[in-house]
């Protein structure tokens, strides 16, 4: 069902509870897990879209939960405003993005959920509950990344700031240089990330820093060549060939890793943070203590080199500062993210299992919206505030109206 208002949604939740049905909400379907699956009532927030209000004194924007990040960013830019940080893509709904802990990369600025100043959600009793640091703070501490387990988010208030410019510097770099200089590259840049191409010693780095301008976006032709032709079109062909003929993957990786050249451009934030992703894949990502990232990545590289695996997709590395959200992958610690991907249709189990073994040995926390095999017992060990979250769940949803098999695995009964 697609409710047209928070009140209509609350009534649907009350009716489902009376009928003994479970309730889940699904956004744009970007999660790789079954976090939104249900055999009960499935809520689609497609009619809950748009900006409710902009408060220029408080520098906040309140937005309906079904609004896409793209629509939000475009609307904010028109108002001369911006979020502080973003992930790689902006197709998700705001509620889906924050509920699964979507993040970008940043030395000082954290995930999208960490930019929340207030939340409105419908709880299992059909009541509309608002939370912030001052109102229902114990709910706010957990519900910013709530996994759909605490209620149905209907509106989110984000902190915003005057729109600014970012200068992106993309540069090829060797694996040994990136890993040996990782701490310095992280410290010297507001936003640093890189991709390592398995079967090679090649990386592509990206450094984003605030700029006084002027704006200098990529040219129409050069931008199309880099972002569409090479990063999507040619890469799609390489992945398809590698899936059909796995022995050619190492040679293709060497060609792919050398195809992208150095470039510098300056634009408003969301146009720098995000990029078109048209090649379909499956993904697993783990958040590690930042000081463990280089060792873990070197272990992944050694594992790939000694194995018969043929990995056609680059490995992505990003960072985040510590935050205070109970089930945030960056809760309480400076964090580095290592994400592995494989082209859709390529058998991924052996590769992901081997990588996951390395990540868990370093106390890794998997991304809530991406593939992993961990369960509640594991999460209780790597999240100091796991019991705080499950106790709040017991209070807000004692009858497990919002439960499904996936939540039972990761949170327990």
N, C-alpha and C positions, 0 to 999 in steps of 0.2 A: 504494500500500500504506500501511497505518497501523500502524507498529510500536508495541508496548506498553511498550518499555523502550529505554534507550540501547544496551544490548547487542544487542537484536533489530535495532535500526537499523544498528548497526555490521556485523552479519552480512549485512544486506541490501545495504549498500554493497560489502562484499567480494564478494558473489555477483554483483552487477551488473558490477563490474570484471572478474571472471573471464569473464562472458558478453559483454563488450565493449559494455555498455550505458551510456549517460550517466545521471546522477542529478540530479534537482532536487527542491526542497522547496517546497510552496505552503502558505500560511497561509489567510487568509480572503479573499484575492483583491482586496485594496484597491489594489494597484498598478495604474497605468494602462499600464505597459510590459509587455513580454514577458519580464521578468526571470526568471520561474519556469517558462517554457515548456520542454517537452522532448518528444522522441519516444522517450525511454527510460523509466526508472523514475521515477515521480512519487510522492514521499513526502508524506503528509498527517499532520501531528503531532497529530491530534485525540485520540489516546490518551495523549499525553505532556503531561499537564496537572496543575496543582496546585502547591502550595508544598511544597518538599522540607524546608526548615528556615528558621527565623528565629533569627538570632544577635543577641540584644539587647545583648551586650557590644560587638560590632563594629558594631552597627546596620546589619545587612545582611539581605536576604531572598534565598534561592535558590529559583528557580522553574523548572518544566519549560517547555521551549521552546514548546509548543503552547498554553499558557495565554493567554487573552485579557487584554488590559490592563484590561478591565472587571472580570473575575473577580479579577485581582490587586489592583486598587484597592479593591474591596469587601472582600476578605479582609484587606488591610492595615488598613483603617479599623476593622474589628472588633477588631483587635489594638492599636488606638490608634497606628497608624503610617501613614506616607504617603511616596510619592515626592515629590521637591522640585518637579518640573515635569512637565507633560504637554502633549500636543498637543490638537487640537480635538475628536478623537473617540477612542473607546477600544474599538472593535470588533476591532482587529487582534490577531494573536498577538504575544507579546513578541518572538519571534525575527524575525518579519517586520517589525515596527516598527523594531527596532534595525538590522537588516540593510540597510534602505533609508534610514536616517537620519531617521526621523520626529522631528519637533520641535514645540515650542510657541513661546511668545514669552517672552523674559526678558532683563533687564538684566545679571543676575549668574549666573543658573542656565541651563544649556545643555540640549542635546537629551537624549532618553531614553538614547541610547547613552553619553553622557558620564557618566551615573549608574551605569554598570556597574563592578563591582569585580572580577569574574571571569567567565570563559566556559568552557563545556565544549563541545567539538565533535568530531564524527567526521571524520577526515581521509580522503584518497583511498585510503590503505592499510588502511582499516578500523579504525584505532586510535582510541581515545578520548583526546583531548588536552585538558588543562586549562591555561588561561593567565590571568595576572593581571600586575600591575606587577612582581611578584617571580618568578613562574613563567612561563617562555616569554614574556618581556616583548615580544620583537619581534613575536610573533603577536598579543598583546594590543593592541599599538599599531595594528594594522590590522584585526583581526577583529571589533572592536566594530561597525564598519560594513563588513561583509565581502561584501555583494552576492550572497551564495550562491556565491562563487567560491573560497573557501578550505576549505570543508567544510560539514557539516550541524550546525547548533547544536542541542544537546540540553538544555542548562540554562544559566541566566544568574543571576548574583548581582548584585543591585542594592544601592546605598546607600539607606538609608531614614532617616527622622527621625520624632520624635514628631509625631502629627497636629496640624495647626494650622488656623487660620481665615484665609480670604482675604475681603476686602471688594472686591467688584466695583462699579465705577462706570461705567455705560454712558451716553454722552452724544453727541447729535448735534453736529457741528462742521463748519464750512466747510472746503473743500479748501485754500483759501489759509491759513487759520489753522493747520490741522494741519501742512501742509508748512513753514510759516514757524516753527512752534514744535516741530517734530519732535524736535530734539536735546534741548530742555528736557523735553518730555513723556517721552522715553526716560529721561533722567537722573533724573527725579523719581519714577518709578514702577518697582516691581520687575518688573511685567509690563505692557507697553503694546502695543496693537495697534489697527488701524483698518481699516475698509472704505470704499473710495471707490466711489460709484455712477457708472459712465460715463454720459455725456450730461447730467450734473448737476455742481454744485459742492458736493454734499452728501457728508458722511462720517458714519459711526457709529464712535465711539471706545470702547475698553474699557480701563480701568485696574484692575489687580488688585494689591492690596497686603495684606501680613499685618496681622492685626487681633487685638486683645485680646478681641474679642467684645462682646456676646454674639452667638451665631449668629442670623441673621435671613434665612433662605432666602426666595426668592420665594414669595408666596402661591400656593396651588393654582390659583386661577382666573386671577390675573394672570400667573403663570408659564406657564400653558397658552396664554393669549392671545398672549403675546410669543413663546414658543419653539415652539409648535405651530401655532396659528392663523395668525399673521402670518408668522413666519420660514419656515414650511414650507407650510401650506395655501394661504394667499393668494399667497405667492411662487411656488408651483408653478403656480397658475392664471395668474399674470402671465407666467411663463416659457413656458407652453404657448401662450398667446395671442401672445406675441412671436415664437415660432418659426413659428406659422402666418401671422402678419401682421407681418413685420419693421418696416414703417414706424411702428408704434405703440410700438416699444421705447423711444424717448426719453421719450415721455409717461408710459409705465408706470414707467420708472426714476425719474422725478420723484415719482410717487405712492409707489412702494416706499420710496424714501429718506426720505420724510417720515412713513412709517407707524410706525416704531419710535421710542418716546419715551425720555426719560432715566429711568434707574432705578438703584437701589443695593440690593445685597443682600450677605449674609455667610454663608459656608458652608465646609465642608471642601474641600480643594483640588480633588479630581477633579470635584466637582459644580460648581465655578466654572470650571475650565479647559475642560471639555468641554460639548458641547451636541448635541442631536439634529439629524442632517442627513439629511433624507428626500428632498430634491430631488436627482435624479440629474444628474451633470454630467461633463464632461471638464476636465482641469486641467493647466496647466503652471506651474511655480514656479522662479524663479531666486534664488540667494543672491548678493548683491552686497556689496562693501565698504560698511559702514554709511554712510560719508560720501558715497557715490554715490547713495543711495536716493532722495532728494528730486529730484535732477536727472533720474534715470531715470523716476520716476513722472510728473514734469511732461512729459517727452517722450512717455510713453504717452498721457497726456491730450491733448496736442496732436495726436498721430497719430490718435486716435479722432475728434477734432473735425474734422479736415480730410479724413477718409476716409468712404466710404459704409458703413462697418461699423455694425452695430446690435448692441450688447453688452448683454445682458440681465442679466448676473451682476456683482456687485460685485468689485472688485479688493482683495485682502487684503494687508496689510503687517504683518510681525512682525519681531522682532529676536532676536539671540542673541550671547552673548559668544564670544570666540575659544576654541577647544578644541584638543586635541592628537591627534585621531584622523586617521590618514593620509588617508582619503577622505571625511572630514566636510566638508559644504558650509561649515562655519564654521572649518575648520582654519586656525589661524594668523592669523585676522583677525576684528575686530568685524564683525558681519554684520547685514544687513537682508534680509528675504525679501519678494519681490513675487510674488504668485500671481494668475494670471488663469484664469478659468473660463468655460465656456459650457454652456448647458443641453444635456443629452443629446439627440442627434439634430440639433443645430444645426451647420451646416458651420463648422468651427473653424480650418481650415488658414490662411486669409488673416490672421486676427487673431493667431493664435499665431506665425506666421512674422514678422509685423511687430513683435510684442513681443519675440520672441527676438533679432531684429536689434539692438534697443535694449539688451537685457540683455548680449549678448555683447560689445558695444562697451564696456561697463563692466567687463569681466572676470568676468561672471556664471558661476556654477556651478549647473547644473540639479539639481533634486531627483532622486534616483536612482529614485524610484518613480512619477514623473510624466512626462508627455509632453515630449519634446525631440528634436532632430535631431543632437545632438553626437556625436562619435566619439573614439577613443583619441588621435588626434593633437591634438584640441582639449584634452582633459583633461590631457594631458602638459604643456600650457602653463599651465593655470590651477591645477593642483595641484602644488606644489613637491615633494611626496613620492609622486607617481604612480609613479615608477620603483621606489621602495621597496616599494610594494604589489605591483606586477607581479613583482618579483623574489621576493617571498614566495610569490606564487601559483605561480611556476615551481618553487619548492622543495617546496611542499605538494601541488601537483596538476600534476606535469609532463606527465601524459598527458591532462589536461583532462577528467577524469571529470565535473566539475561544470560544464562549459561548455555553452553554447547559442549560437544566432545572436546574441542580444542582447548577451551578454557578449563575444563576439568583436568586436562593433562598438565597445563602450565601453571594453574593456580591451586589445583586440588579440588576436592568436593566441597 
